[in-house]
């Protein structure tokens, strides 16, 4: 922008100089014509001079040439001064316009840089929030997983404790009788099928009569017909050599004769029921959580 303005100012100065030179030549030609023609000179000056000698004419001619040259030089200096002043004005105006446009361009670039910085800063903030949220969720998942592992370990400990219940035969026989009575009260069927572990068959047979009588007393009904399924037994106790196989800690399973109604009253099933029911309280005591 500044170079273009300078070029315009330079062209204007050259144009004025050329015009000055043309004016100078025109004025000089005019005065030469006046000098060669006395009548035209007299008409130009509106005064006819008295007759003079040849020497006086020569002196006057020389004086007129000097005056013409001085006037031309004065006009040239004036025009040149005017041109220089005009050129300076153009340069000042161009400089001001250049500075204004430069400031505008700088401000526009600053605005773009600020906008780009704000955009990138927002992207960084969003990325940080996403990373923080992911880390927080991962931490929460780890905490929940650790809590579940702890609760499951407690259940595993309780399941191992259940394996010891059947070792004491007398209390375990009474427990089997109570489980049979409870299952009969739930089914309320006149004839049922009973399944137990093969190791518990003799205990079940020993308490079966007492269980029928207790059921009849509690339900005010006739004693039911209980058939023991000696072809299909419940899984045996846990075998350390086969820790991943199916096992049963004890108890019984009663079903209607048609098999449509089943009451699973094993120790493992009872543990699952109690564990699900007490799980909120367990979590509250262990992790200080609100009971759901």
Secondary structure, 3 states (H helix, E strand, C coil): CHHHHHHHHHHHHHHHHHHHHHHHHHHHHHHHHHHHCHHHHHHHHCCCCCCCCHHHHHHHHHHHHHHHHHHHHHHHHHHHHHHHHHHHHHHHHHHHHHHHHHHHHHHHHHHHHHHHHHHHHHHHHHHHHHHHHHHHHHHHHHHHHHHHHHHHHHHHHHHHHHCCHHHCHHHHHHHHHHHHHHHHHHHCCCEEEEEEEHHHHHHHHHHHHHHHHHHHHHHCCCCCEEEECCCCCECCCCECCECCCCCCCCEEEEEECCCCCEEEEEHHHHHHHHHHHHHHHHHHHHHCCCCC
